[in-house]
């Protein structure tokens, strides 16, 4: 009689694990909001120094400010399935590889380049 118990337990565990909620529901937007300074970046797996003074500033109202393209641009953004999607002047998608109180790693394609941005929370920001 132990066999039906284990079958029910296994079915219950499968059911519970398959009913995960949407990945966005676990994303803490407040954690990513603020100014992030680029401390390192790679372009096609090679370190680049052209983004030495680069930054991304993510606002609670769904807009971002960045100087990654040279000039400072202001664009709307959303976060969907661990991907930061921006539109307008800065029309790109970046996967959020890592997010902690002081570190943000983004990866994505910019034109023909595979980019990875390593960012730290700006010293002017409080986590």
N, CA, C and O atoms as a printed pandas DataFrame, in Angstrom:
     atom_number atom_name residue_name chain_id  residue_number  x_coord  y_coord  z_coord
0              1         N          UNK        A               1    0.803   -1.209    0.000
1              2        CA          UNK        A               1    0.000    0.000    0.000
2              3         C          UNK        A               1    0.846    1.274    0.000
3              4         O          UNK        A               1    0.310    2.369   -0.174
4              5         N          UNK        A               2    2.146    1.144    0.191
5              6        CA          UNK        A               2    2.995    2.324    0.153
6              7         C          UNK        A               2    3.140    2.861   -1.274
7              8         O          UNK        A               2    3.382    4.053   -1.466
8              9         N          UNK        A               3    2.997    2.007   -2.250
9             10        CA          UNK        A               3    3.167    2.420   -3.645
10            11         C          UNK        A               3    2.184    3.526   -4.042
11            12         O          UNK        A               3    2.619    4.520   -4.624
12            13         N          UNK        A               4    0.871    3.405   -3.756
13            14        CA          UNK        A               4   -0.047    4.500   -4.114
14            15         C          UNK        A               4    0.299    5.805   -3.399
15            16         O          UNK        A               4    0.125    6.884   -3.966
16            17         N          UNK        A               5    0.787    5.718   -2.158
17            18        CA          UNK        A               5    1.174    6.922   -1.433
18            19         C          UNK        A               5    2.314    7.642   -2.159
19            20         O          UNK        A               5    2.273    8.859   -2.336
20            21         N          UNK        A               6    3.333    6.878   -2.580
21            22        CA          UNK        A               6    4.466    7.482   -3.277
22            23         C          UNK        A               6    4.061    8.012   -4.650
23            24         O          UNK        A               6    4.585    9.028   -5.105
24            25         N          UNK        A               7    3.133    7.328   -5.306
25            26        CA          UNK        A               7    2.645    7.831   -6.593
26            27         C          UNK        A               7    1.903    9.150   -6.413
27            28         O          UNK        A               7    2.081   10.081   -7.199
28            29         N          UNK        A               8    1.071    9.228   -5.378
29            30        CA          UNK        A               8    0.363   10.479   -5.094
30            31         C          UNK        A               8    1.334   11.593   -4.721
31            32         O          UNK        A               8    1.170   12.736   -5.148
32            33         N          UNK        A               9    2.340   11.256   -3.926
33            34        CA          UNK        A               9    3.345   12.248   -3.536
34            35         C          UNK        A               9    4.102   12.751   -4.767
35            36         O          UNK        A               9    4.315   13.954   -4.918
36            37         N          UNK        A              10    4.506   11.834   -5.642
37            38        CA          UNK        A              10    5.225   12.218   -6.856
38            39         C          UNK        A              10    4.352   13.093   -7.754
39            40         O          UNK        A              10    4.821   14.088   -8.307
40            41         N          UNK        A              11    3.086   12.717   -7.895
41            42        CA          UNK        A              11    2.175   13.517   -8.720
42            43         C          UNK        A              11    1.991   14.909   -8.134
43            44         O          UNK        A              11    1.963   15.894   -8.872
44            45         N          UNK        A              12    1.868   14.998   -6.834
45            46        CA          UNK        A              12    1.719   16.285   -6.169
46            47         C          UNK        A              12    2.958   17.158   -6.398
47            48         O          UNK        A              12    2.828   18.341   -6.713
48            49         N          UNK        A              13    4.148   16.588   -6.243
49            50        CA          UNK        A              13    5.380   17.353   -6.441
50            51         C          UNK        A              13    5.521   17.836   -7.881
51            52         O          UNK        A              13    5.962   18.960   -8.120
52            53         N          UNK        A              14    5.152   16.997   -8.828
53            54        CA          UNK        A              14    5.207   17.405  -10.237
54            55         C          UNK        A              14    4.224   18.536  -10.496
55            56         O          UNK        A              14    4.544   19.497  -11.196
56            57         N          UNK        A              15    3.032   18.421   -9.932
57            58        CA          UNK        A              15    2.017   19.460  -10.105
58            59         C          UNK        A              15    2.474   20.781   -9.513
59            60         O          UNK        A              15    2.322   21.828  -10.144
60            61         N          UNK        A              16    3.026   20.748   -8.325
61            62        CA          UNK        A              16    3.478   21.971   -7.664
62            63         C          UNK        A              16    4.635   22.605   -8.426
63            64         O          UNK        A              16    4.661   23.823   -8.604
64            65         N          UNK        A              17    5.594   21.797   -8.881
65            66        CA          UNK        A              17    6.746   22.361   -9.584
66            67         C          UNK        A              17    6.378   22.886  -10.962
67            68         O          UNK        A              17    7.043   23.788  -11.470
68            69         N          UNK        A              18    5.333   22.344  -11.578
69            70        CA          UNK        A              18    4.935   22.823  -12.906
70            71         C          UNK        A              18    4.055   24.061  -12.839
71            72         O          UNK        A              18    3.801   24.685  -13.869
72            73         N          UNK        A              19    3.592   24.425  -11.671
73            74        CA          UNK        A              19    2.706   25.583  -11.519
74            75         C          UNK        A              19    3.451   26.809  -11.045
75            76         O          UNK        A              19    2.916   27.602  -10.270
76            77         N          UNK        A              20    4.681   26.975  -11.501
77            78        CA          UNK        A              20    5.435   28.168  -11.127
78            79         C          UNK        A              20    4.766   29.389  -11.715
79            80         O          UNK        A              20    4.214   29.351  -12.815
80            81         N          UNK        A              21    4.823   30.472  -10.965
81            82        CA          UNK        A              21    4.229   31.710  -11.461
82            83         C          UNK        A              21    5.146   32.360  -12.472
83            84         O          UNK        A              21    6.292   31.943  -12.642
84            85         N          UNK        A              22    4.648   33.372  -13.136
85            86        CA          UNK        A              22    5.395   34.112  -14.137
86            87         C          UNK        A              22    6.687   34.644  -13.543
87            88         O          UNK        A              22    6.707   35.120  -12.408
88            89         N          UNK        A              23    7.777   34.562  -14.320
89            90        CA          UNK        A              23    9.085   34.977  -13.810
90            91         C          UNK        A              23    9.116   36.453  -13.429
91            92         O          UNK        A              23    9.923   36.850  -12.588
92            93         N          UNK        A              24    8.252   37.276  -14.031
93            94        CA          UNK        A              24    8.223   38.694  -13.687
94            95         C          UNK        A              24    7.694   38.923  -12.278
95            96         O          UNK        A              24    8.012   39.937  -11.658
96            97         N          UNK        A              25    6.889   37.995  -11.765
97            98        CA          UNK        A              25    6.322   38.201  -10.442
98            99         C          UNK        A              25    7.397   38.111   -9.362
99           100         O          UNK        A              25    7.208   38.629   -8.262
100          101         N          UNK        A              26    8.511   37.467   -9.658
101          102        CA          UNK        A              26    9.601   37.357   -8.694
102          103         C          UNK        A              26   10.619   38.483   -8.863
103          104         O          UNK        A              26   11.531   38.620   -8.047
104          105         N          UNK        A              27   10.474   39.282   -9.903
105          106        CA          UNK        A              27   11.461   40.313  -10.177
106          107         C          UNK        A              27   11.165   41.551   -9.348
107          108         O          UNK        A              27   10.061   42.093   -9.390
108          109         N          UNK        A              28   12.149   41.984   -8.605
109          110        CA          UNK        A              28   12.012   43.157   -7.753
110          111         C          UNK        A              28   12.497   44.379   -8.522
111          112         O          UNK        A              28   13.694   44.665   -8.556
112          113         N          UNK        A              29   11.562   45.100   -9.139
113          114        CA          UNK        A              29   11.921   46.261   -9.963
114          115         C          UNK        A              29   12.641   47.325   -9.137
115          116         O          UNK        A              29   13.493   48.043   -9.660
116          117         N          UNK        A              30   12.306   47.430   -7.858
117          118        CA          UNK        A              30   12.972   48.415   -7.006
118          119         C          UNK        A              30   14.462   48.112   -6.885
119          120         O          UNK        A              30   15.269   49.020   -6.681
120          121         N          UNK        A              31   14.826   46.843   -7.009
121          122        CA          UNK        A              31   16.230   46.448   -6.878
122          123         C          UNK        A              31   17.071   46.928   -8.060
123          124         O          UNK        A              31   18.264   47.191   -7.909
124          125         N          UNK        A              32   16.453   47.043   -9.231
125          126        CA          UNK        A              32   17.202   47.456  -10.425
126          127         C          UNK        A              32   17.122   48.969  -10.663
127          128         O          UNK        A              32   17.921   49.524  -11.417
128          129         N          UNK        A              33   16.169   49.622  -10.029
129          130        CA          UNK        A              33   15.991   51.058  -10.213
130          131         C          UNK        A              33   17.183   51.813   -9.643
131          132         O          UNK        A              33   17.676   51.499   -8.560
132          133         N          UNK        A              34   17.638   52.817  -10.393
133          134        CA          UNK        A              34   18.744   53.654   -9.943
134          135         C          UNK        A              34   19.799   53.804  -11.024
135          136         O          UNK        A              34   19.606   53.376  -12.162
136          137         N          UNK        A              35   20.910   54.412  -10.657
137          138        CA          UNK        A              35   21.999   54.647  -11.602
138          139         C          UNK        A              35   23.057   53.561  -11.452
139          140         O          UNK        A              35   23.490   53.239  -10.345
140          141         N          UNK        A              36   23.465   53.002  -12.594
141          142        CA          UNK        A              36   24.459   51.946  -12.662
142          143         C          UNK        A              36   25.616   52.398  -13.545
143          144         O          UNK        A              36   25.409   52.830  -14.678
144          145         N          UNK        A              37   26.828   52.296  -13.023
145          146        CA          UNK        A              37   28.028   52.685  -13.772
146          147         C          UNK        A              37   28.684   51.448  -14.379
147          148         O          UNK        A              37   28.802   50.415  -13.718
148          149         N          UNK        A              38   29.108   51.553  -15.626
149          150        CA          UNK        A              38   29.802   50.441  -16.287
150          151         C          UNK        A              38   31.239   50.415  -15.782
151          152         O          UNK        A              38   31.973   51.393  -15.927
152          153         N          UNK        A              39   31.637   49.293  -15.187
153          154        CA          UNK        A              39   33.029   49.157  -14.758
154          155         C          UNK        A              39   33.809   48.222  -15.679
155          156         O          UNK        A              39   35.038   48.180  -15.625
156          157         N          UNK        A              40   33.104   47.480  -16.518
157          158        CA          UNK        A              40   33.757   46.624  -17.501
158          159         C          UNK        A              40   32.728   46.285  -18.572
159          160         O          UNK        A              40   31.525   46.299  -18.310
160          161         N          UNK        A              41   33.199   45.983  -19.776
161          162        CA          UNK        A              41   32.305   45.587  -20.857
162          163         C          UNK        A              41   33.089   44.757  -21.858
163          164         O          UNK        A              41   34.288   44.958  -22.052
164          165         N          UNK        A              42   32.386   43.815  -22.496
165          166        CA          UNK        A              42   33.011   43.048  -23.570
166          167         C          UNK        A              42   32.180   43.205  -24.835
167          168         O          UNK        A              42   30.953   43.301  -24.802
168          169         N          UNK        A              43   32.895   43.228  -25.943
169          170        CA          UNK        A              43   32.279   43.284  -27.269
170          171         C          UNK        A              43   32.807   42.077  -28.028
171          172         O          UNK        A              43   34.007   41.970  -28.282
172          173         N          UNK        A              44   31.899   41.161  -28.392
173          174        CA          UNK        A              44   32.293   39.908  -29.050
174          175         C          UNK        A              44   33.394   39.194  -28.263
175          176         O          UNK        A              44   34.405   38.775  -28.826
176          177         N          UNK        A              45   33.179   39.064  -26.964
177          178        CA          UNK        A              45   34.047   38.354  -26.020
178          179         C          UNK        A              45   35.395   39.034  -25.778
179          180         O          UNK        A              45   36.265   38.451  -25.130
180          181         N          UNK        A              46   35.583   40.243  -26.280
181          182        CA          UNK        A              46   36.829   40.981  -26.047
182          183         C          UNK        A              46   36.531   42.220  -25.219
183          184         O          UNK        A              46   35.552   42.926  -25.462
184          185         N          UNK        A              47   37.374   42.471  -24.253
185          186        CA          UNK        A              47   37.188   43.637  -23.396
186          187         C          UNK        A              47   37.256   44.911  -24.238
187          188         O          UNK        A              47   38.087   45.037  -25.138
188          189         N          UNK        A              48   36.371   45.841  -23.927
189          190        CA          UNK        A              48   36.371   47.136  -24.604
190          191         C          UNK        A              48   36.494   48.239  -23.563
191          192         O          UNK        A              48   35.932   48.144  -22.472
192          193         N          UNK        A              49   37.226   49.273  -23.908
193          194        CA          UNK        A              49   37.387   50.407  -22.993
194          195         C          UNK        A              49   36.617   51.630  -23.476
195          196         O          UNK        A              49   36.675   52.682  -22.839
196          197         N          UNK        A              50   35.902   51.513  -24.583
197          198        CA          UNK        A              50   35.187   52.674  -25.130
198          199         C          UNK        A              50   33.985   53.063  -24.269
199          200         O          UNK        A              50   33.417   54.138  -24.459
200          201         N          UNK        A              51   33.596   52.215  -23.335
201          202        CA          UNK        A              51   32.446   52.517  -22.481
202          203         C          UNK        A              51   32.890   52.844  -21.055
203          204         O          UNK        A              51   32.132   52.664  -20.102
204          205         N          UNK        A              52   34.114   53.320  -20.924
205          206        CA          UNK        A              52   34.722   53.578  -19.612
206          207         C          UNK        A              52   33.845   54.447  -18.709
207          208         O          UNK        A              52   33.717   54.155  -17.520
208          209         N          UNK        A              53   33.252   55.487  -19.238
209          210        CA          UNK        A              53   32.417   56.383  -18.432
210          211         C          UNK        A              53   30.923   56.157  -18.682
211          212         O          UNK        A              53   30.103   57.046  -18.455
212          213         N          UNK        A              54   30.585   54.960  -19.150
213          214        CA          UNK        A              54   29.198   54.657  -19.473
214          215         C          UNK        A              54   28.342   54.426  -18.242
215          216         O          UNK        A              54   28.831   54.034  -17.182
216          217         N          UNK        A              55   27.057   54.677  -18.410
217          218        CA          UNK        A              55   26.116   54.438  -17.321
218          219         C          UNK        A              55   24.744   54.117  -17.892
219          220         O          UNK        A              55   24.442   54.436  -19.042
220          221         N          UNK        A              56   23.926   53.485  -17.075
221          222        CA          UNK        A              56   22.509   53.283  -17.345
222          223         C          UNK        A              56   21.775   53.687  -16.079
223          224         O          UNK        A              56   22.093   53.223  -14.984
224          225         N          UNK        A              57   20.805   54.546  -16.240
225          226        CA          UNK        A              57   19.992   54.980  -15.103
226          227         C          UNK        A              57   18.553   54.536  -15.360
227          228         O          UNK        A              57   17.918   54.976  -16.319
228          229         N          UNK        A              58   18.047   53.662  -14.494
229          230        CA          UNK        A              58   16.707   53.106  -14.649
230          231         C          UNK        A              58   15.768   53.772  -13.648
231          232         O          UNK        A              58   15.978   53.703  -12.437
232          233         N          UNK        A              59   14.736   54.413  -14.172
233          234        CA          UNK        A              59   13.788   55.142  -13.333
234          235         C          UNK        A              59   12.556   54.282  -13.040
235          236         O          UNK        A              59   12.183   53.416  -13.832
236          237         N          UNK        A              60   11.944   54.536  -11.903
237          238        CA          UNK        A              60   10.741   53.797  -11.497
238          239         C          UNK        A              60    9.586   53.990  -12.475
239          240         O          UNK        A              60    8.728   53.115  -12.592
240          241         N          UNK        A              61    9.553   55.118  -13.175
241          242        CA          UNK        A              61    8.450   55.404  -14.093
242          243         C          UNK        A              61    8.567   54.669  -15.428
243          244         O          UNK        A              61    7.757   54.896  -16.326
244          245         N          UNK        A              62    9.579   53.778  -15.572
245          246        CA          UNK        A              62    9.726   52.995  -16.787
246          247         C          UNK        A              62   10.547   53.661  -17.870
247          248         O          UNK        A              62   10.450   53.282  -19.038
248          249         N          UNK        A              63   11.354   54.649  -17.507
249          250        CA          UNK        A              63   12.248   55.299  -18.458
250          251         C          UNK        A              63   13.688   55.074  -18.043
251          252         O          UNK        A              63   14.001   54.951  -16.859
252          253         N          UNK        A              64   14.558   55.022  -19.039
253          254        CA          UNK        A              64   15.983   54.880  -18.748
254          255         C          UNK        A              64   16.769   55.991  -19.421
255          256         O          UNK        A              64   16.378   56.527  -20.458
256          257         N          UNK        A              65   17.876   56.314  -18.803
257          258        CA          UNK        A              65   18.803   57.325  -19.298
258          259         C          UNK        A              65   20.142   56.622  -19.446
259          260         O          UNK        A              65   20.581   55.946  -18.515
260          261         N          UNK        A              66   20.808   56.761  -20.596
261          262        CA          UNK        A              66   22.103   56.112  -20.800
262          263         C          UNK        A              66   22.964   56.909  -21.766
263          264         O          UNK        A              66   22.465   57.685  -22.581
264          265         N          UNK        A              67   24.268   56.699  -21.653
265          266        CA          UNK        A              67   25.205   57.320  -22.592
266          267         C          UNK        A              67   25.996   56.258  -23.358
267          268         O          UNK        A              67   27.052   56.554  -23.917
268          269         N          UNK        A              68   25.493   55.038  -23.384
269          270        CA          UNK        A              68   26.192   53.932  -24.048
270          271         C          UNK        A              68   26.425   54.219  -25.530
271          272         O          UNK        A              68   27.441   53.795  -26.081
272          273         N          UNK        A              69   25.515   54.923  -26.179
273          274        CA          UNK        A              69   25.651   55.202  -27.607
274          275         C          UNK        A              69   26.482   56.450  -27.891
275          276         O          UNK        A              69   26.618   56.848  -29.047
276          277         N          UNK        A              70   27.032   57.064  -26.865
277          278        CA          UNK        A              70   27.812   58.288  -27.031
278          279         C          UNK        A              70   27.084   59.463  -26.431
279          280         O          UNK        A              70   27.493   59.996  -25.400
280          281         N          UNK        A              71   25.998   59.872  -27.078
281          282        CA          UNK        A              71   25.155   60.930  -26.537
282          283         C          UNK        A              71   24.238   60.333  -25.469
283          284         O          UNK        A              71   23.919   59.145  -25.513
284          285         N          UNK        A              72   23.825   61.143  -24.530
285          286        CA          UNK        A              72   22.887   60.690  -23.512
286          287         C          UNK        A              72   21.498   60.597  -24.129
287          288         O          UNK        A              72   21.002   61.560  -24.714
288          289         N          UNK        A              73   20.873   59.427  -23.995
289          290        CA          UNK        A              73   19.545   59.203  -24.552
290          291         C          UNK        A              73   18.576   58.821  -23.437
291          292         O          UNK        A              73   18.969   58.288  -22.400
292          293         N          UNK        A              74   17.320   59.105  -23.678
293          294        CA          UNK        A              74   16.237   58.839  -22.734
294          295         C          UNK        A              74   15.222   57.976  -23.463
295          296         O          UNK        A              74   14.690   58.391  -24.492
296          297         N          UNK        A              75   14.942   56.775  -22.947
297          298        CA          UNK        A              75   14.050   55.838  -23.628
298          299         C          UNK        A              75   13.176   55.086  -22.631
299          300         O          UNK        A              75   13.585   54.873  -21.490
300          301         N          UNK        A              76   11.980   54.683  -23.045
301          302        CA          UNK        A              76   11.149   53.843  -22.182
302          303         C          UNK        A              76   11.704   52.419  -22.134
303          304         O          UNK        A              76   12.360   51.962  -23.070
304          305         N          UNK        A              77   11.428   51.727  -21.020
305          306        CA          UNK        A              77   11.853   50.331  -20.902
306          307         C          UNK        A              77   10.819   49.536  -20.116
307          308         O          UNK        A              77   10.028   50.080  -19.346
308          309         N          UNK        A              78   10.857   48.216  -20.343
309          310        CA          UNK        A              78   10.088   47.269  -19.538
310          311         C          UNK        A              78   11.012   46.102  -19.216
311          312         O          UNK        A              78   12.033   45.901  -19.873
312          313         N          UNK        A              79   10.641   45.345  -18.207
313          314        CA          UNK        A              79   11.365   44.127  -17.883
314          315         C          UNK        A              79   10.383   42.979  -18.040
315          316         O          UNK        A              79    9.334   42.942  -17.398
316          317         N          UNK        A              80   10.747   42.044  -18.908
317          318        CA          UNK        A              80    9.864   40.927  -19.235
318          319         C          UNK        A              80   10.706   39.659  -19.306
319          320         O          UNK        A              80   11.647   39.579  -20.095
320          321         N          UNK        A              81   10.374   38.677  -18.493
321          322        CA          UNK        A              81   11.083   37.393  -18.486
322          323         C          UNK        A              81   12.596   37.566  -18.338
323          324         O          UNK        A              81   13.376   36.987  -19.094
324          325         N          UNK        A              82   12.991   38.366  -17.361
325          326        CA          UNK        A              82   14.417   38.616  -17.069
326          327         C          UNK        A              82   15.140   39.309  -18.225
327          328         O          UNK        A              82   16.361   39.205  -18.343
328          329         N          UNK        A              83   14.401   40.008  -19.068
329          330        CA          UNK        A              83   14.988   40.754  -20.183
330          331         C          UNK        A              83   14.579   42.210  -20.053
331          332         O          UNK        A              83   13.399   42.528  -19.910
332          333         N          UNK        A              84   15.572   43.089  -20.105
333          334        CA          UNK        A              84   15.324   44.524  -20.098
334          335         C          UNK        A              84   15.151   44.941  -21.555
335          336         O          UNK        A              84   16.089   44.856  -22.348
336          337         N          UNK        A              85   13.950   45.393  -21.899
337          338        CA          UNK        A              85   13.635   45.799  -23.265
338          339         C          UNK        A              85   13.428   47.303  -23.293
339          340         O          UNK        A              85   12.566   47.832  -22.592
340          341         N          UNK        A              86   14.219   47.985  -24.104
341          342        CA          UNK        A              86   14.041   49.424  -24.244
342          343         C          UNK        A              86   13.656   49.735  -25.681
343          344         O          UNK        A              86   13.901   48.943  -26.590
344          345         N          UNK        A              87   13.053   50.890  -25.870
345          346        CA          UNK        A              87   12.628   51.303  -27.210
346          347         C          UNK        A              87   12.974   52.772  -27.382
347          348         O          UNK        A              87   13.526   53.397  -26.477
348          349         N          UNK        A              88   12.654   53.309  -28.524
349          350        CA          UNK        A              88   12.981   54.711  -28.781
350          351         C          UNK        A              88   14.421   54.860  -29.249
351          352         O          UNK        A              88   14.899   54.062  -30.055
352          353         N          UNK        A              89   15.111   55.876  -28.750
353          354        CA          UNK        A              89   16.493   56.122  -29.171
354          355         C          UNK        A              89   17.433   54.977  -28.802
355          356         O          UNK        A              89   18.408   54.722  -29.508
356          357         N          UNK        A              90   17.147   54.299  -27.717
357          358        CA          UNK        A              90   17.966   53.180  -27.250
358          359         C          UNK        A              90   17.110   51.924  -27.365
359          360         O          UNK        A              90   16.531   51.466  -26.379
360          361         N          UNK        A              91   17.033   51.369  -28.574
361          362        CA          UNK        A              91   16.118   50.277  -28.897
362          363         C          UNK        A              91   16.863   48.937  -28.871
363          364         O          UNK        A              91   17.284   48.427  -29.910
364          365         N          UNK        A              92   17.017   48.376  -27.662
365          366        CA          UNK        A              92   17.775   47.141  -27.491
366          367         C          UNK        A              92   17.119   46.264  -26.439
367          368         O          UNK        A              92   16.263   46.708  -25.674
368          369         N          UNK        A              93   17.548   44.993  -26.422
369          370        CA          UNK        A              93   17.107   44.038  -25.414
370          371         C          UNK        A              93   18.339   43.442  -24.757
371          372         O          UNK        A              93   19.286   43.037  -25.432
372          373         N          UNK        A              94   18.315   43.395  -23.439
373          374        CA          UNK        A              94   19.427   42.826  -22.689
374          375         C          UNK        A              94   18.911   41.834  -21.666
375          376         O          UNK        A              94   17.980   42.123  -20.915
376          377         N          UNK        A              95   19.523   40.668  -21.645
377          378        CA          UNK        A              95   19.187   39.673  -20.633
378          379         C          UNK        A              95   19.838   40.088  -19.316
379          380         O          UNK        A              95   21.009   40.466  -19.280
380          381         N          UNK        A              96   19.073   40.013  -18.248
381          382        CA          UNK        A              96   19.616   40.303  -16.921
382          383         C          UNK        A              96   20.279   39.028  -16.430
383          384         O          UNK        A              96   19.609   38.108  -15.959
384          385         N          UNK        A              97   21.586   38.981  -16.542
385          386        CA          UNK        A              97   22.351   37.789  -16.159
386          387         C          UNK        A              97   22.506   37.693  -14.647
387          388         O          UNK        A              97   22.444   36.608  -14.069
388          389         N          UNK        A              98   22.707   38.845  -14.020
389          390        CA          UNK        A              98   22.894   38.868  -12.563
390          391         C          UNK        A              98   22.404   40.205  -12.028
391          392         O          UNK        A              98   22.604   41.249  -12.648
392          393         N          UNK        A              99   21.762   40.156  -10.875
393          394        CA          UNK        A              99   21.311   41.370  -10.206
394          395         C          UNK        A              99   21.414   41.169   -8.710
395          396         O          UNK        A              99   20.817   40.253   -8.145
396          397         N          UNK        A             100   22.188   42.046   -8.073
397          398        CA          UNK        A             100   22.261   42.069   -6.617
398          399         C          UNK        A             100   22.161   43.537   -6.205
399          400         O          UNK        A             100   21.937   44.404   -7.050
400          401         N          UNK        A             101   22.322   43.815   -4.934
401          402        CA          UNK        A             101   22.202   45.203   -4.477
402          403         C          UNK        A             101   23.214   46.134   -5.132
403          404         O          UNK        A             101   22.927   47.313   -5.340
404          405         N          UNK        A             102   24.403   45.610   -5.461
405          406        CA          UNK        A             102   25.453   46.487   -5.987
406          407         C          UNK        A             102   26.008   46.065   -7.347
407          408         O          UNK        A             102   26.903   46.731   -7.868
408          409         N          UNK        A             103   25.506   44.985   -7.932
409          410        CA          UNK        A             103   26.040   44.485   -9.198
410          411         C          UNK        A             103   24.911   44.154  -10.164
411          412         O          UNK        A             103   23.892   43.575   -9.786
412          413         N          UNK        A             104   25.118   44.536  -11.425
413          414        CA          UNK        A             104   24.170   44.230  -12.493
414          415         C          UNK        A             104   24.988   43.800  -13.708
415          416         O          UNK        A             104   25.907   44.502  -14.130
416          417         N          UNK        A             105   24.644   42.640  -14.264
417          418        CA          UNK        A             105   25.301   42.166  -15.481
418          419         C          UNK        A             105   24.227   41.989  -16.537
419          420         O          UNK        A             105   23.254   41.260  -16.339
420          421         N          UNK        A             106   24.418   42.670  -17.669
421          422        CA          UNK        A             106   23.490   42.621  -18.796
422          423         C          UNK        A             106   24.209   42.077  -20.021
423          424         O          UNK        A             106   25.374   42.399  -20.252
424          425         N          UNK        A             107   23.522   41.256  -20.808
425          426        CA          UNK        A             107   24.115   40.769  -22.057
426          427         C          UNK        A             107   23.081   40.895  -23.165
427          428         O          UNK        A             107   21.880   40.752  -22.937
428          429         N          UNK        A             108   23.574   41.166  -24.370
429          430        CA          UNK        A             108   22.667   41.285  -25.500
430          431         C          UNK        A             108   23.394   41.710  -26.754
431          432         O          UNK        A             108   24.596   41.976  -26.745
432          433         N          UNK        A             109   22.645   41.767  -27.816
433          434        CA          UNK        A             109   23.199   42.117  -29.114
434          435         C          UNK        A             109   22.936   43.592  -29.410
435          436         O          UNK        A             109   21.817   44.084  -29.262
436          437         N          UNK        A             110   23.986   44.278  -29.827
437          438        CA          UNK        A             110   23.871   45.661  -30.293
438          439         C          UNK        A             110   24.423   45.688  -31.714
439          440         O          UNK        A             110   25.632   45.619  -31.935
440          441         N          UNK        A             111   23.508   45.790  -32.665
441          442        CA          UNK        A             111   23.841   45.689  -34.086
442          443         C          UNK        A             111   24.512   44.336  -34.329
443          444         O          UNK        A             111   23.865   43.303  -34.154
444          445         N          UNK        A             112   25.778   44.308  -34.722
445          446        CA          UNK        A             112   26.457   43.037  -34.998
446          447         C          UNK        A             112   27.314   42.574  -33.822
447          448         O          UNK        A             112   28.024   41.573  -33.931
448          449         N          UNK        A             113   27.257   43.281  -32.716
449          450        CA          UNK        A             113   28.127   42.971  -31.577
450          451         C          UNK        A             113   27.384   42.255  -30.455
451          452         O          UNK        A             113   26.274   42.640  -30.087
452          453         N          UNK        A             114   28.001   41.217  -29.922
453          454        CA          UNK        A             114   27.514   40.571  -28.705
454          455         C          UNK        A             114   28.142   41.309  -27.536
455          456         O          UNK        A             114   29.360   41.287  -27.355
456          457         N          UNK        A             115   27.306   41.960  -26.748
457          458        CA          UNK        A             115   27.801   42.807  -25.662
458          459         C          UNK        A             115   27.485   42.197  -24.297
459          460         O          UNK        A             115   26.452   41.556  -24.104
460          461         N          UNK        A             116   28.399   42.413  -23.363
461          462        CA          UNK        A             116   28.151   42.116  -21.957
462          463         C          UNK        A             116   28.588   43.341  -21.179
463          464         O          UNK        A             116   29.720   43.804  -21.318
464          465         N          UNK        A             117   27.686   43.864  -20.358
465          466        CA          UNK        A             117   27.970   45.035  -19.534
466          467         C          UNK        A             117   28.029   44.609  -18.076
467          468         O          UNK        A             117   27.119   43.953  -17.569
468          469         N          UNK        A             118   29.104   44.986  -17.416
469          470        CA          UNK        A             118   29.274   44.742  -15.982
470          471         C          UNK        A             118   29.120   46.092  -15.301
471          472         O          UNK        A             118   29.929   46.998  -15.502
472          473         N          UNK        A             119   28.084   46.216  -14.500
473          474        CA          UNK        A             119   27.760   47.503  -13.889
474          475         C          UNK        A             119   27.750   47.398  -12.373
475          476         O          UNK        A             119   27.437   46.351  -11.805
476          477         N          UNK        A             120   28.098   48.498  -11.737
477          478        CA          UNK        A             120   27.983   48.591  -10.282
478          479         C          UNK        A             120   27.097   49.781   -9.974
479          480         O          UNK        A             120   27.057   50.768  -10.708
480          481         N          UNK        A             121   26.388   49.654   -8.863
481          482        CA          UNK        A             121   25.510   50.753   -8.470
482          483         C          UNK        A             121   26.360   51.998   -8.257
483          484         O          UNK        A             121   27.413   51.939   -7.623
484          485         N          UNK        A             122   25.904   53.112   -8.785
485          486        CA          UNK        A             122   26.629   54.366   -8.667
486          487         C          UNK        A             122   26.864   54.704   -7.208
487          488         O          UNK        A             122   26.008   54.449   -6.362
488          489         N          UNK        A             123   27.993   55.264   -6.916
489          490        CA          UNK        A             123   28.322   55.629   -5.533
490          491         C          UNK        A             123   27.349   56.665   -4.972
491          492         O          UNK        A             123   27.229   56.822   -3.757
492          493         N          UNK        A             124   26.653   57.371   -5.873
493          494        CA          UNK        A             124   25.660   58.356   -5.453
494          495         C          UNK        A             124   24.341   57.704   -5.033
495          496         O          UNK        A             124   23.474   58.362   -4.459
496          497         N          UNK        A             125   24.193   56.404   -5.324
497          498        CA          UNK        A             125   22.945   55.690   -5.062
498          499         C          UNK        A             125   23.019   54.928   -3.747
499          500         O          UNK        A             125   24.086   54.476   -3.331
500          501         N          UNK        A             126   21.878   54.798   -3.110
501          502        CA          UNK        A             126   21.751   53.942   -1.929
502          503         C          UNK        A             126   20.911   52.745   -2.324
503          504         O          UNK        A             126   19.835   52.917   -2.897
504          505         N          UNK        A             127   21.384   51.506   -2.028
505          506        CA          UNK        A             127   20.614   50.321   -2.431
506          507         C          UNK        A             127   19.287   50.231   -1.708
507          508         O          UNK        A             127   18.522   49.293   -1.935
